[in-house]
């Protein structure tokens, strides 16, 4: 109870850092999902084409 509360500027700085990390993680997740979808479409077409040739 004797601890001093964080100042507003410290809380804003920490929130800004967290927001930046979350933003980067979100974009990397979106990119990974897009690569996964493209790979699934490519390999499914590759194996279907190979099976019918």
C-alpha positions, 0 to 999 in steps of 0.5 A: 500500500505504500507503493507510489502509483505509476505516472501517467506517462509511464503507463502510456509508454508501456501501453504504446510498446505493447500496442506496437508488439501486438500490432507486429504479432497480428501482421505476422499472423496474417502473413503466416495465414496467407502463406499457409493458404497459398501453400495449401492451394498450390500443393493441392493443385500440384497433387491433383494434377500429378494424379490425373496426368 
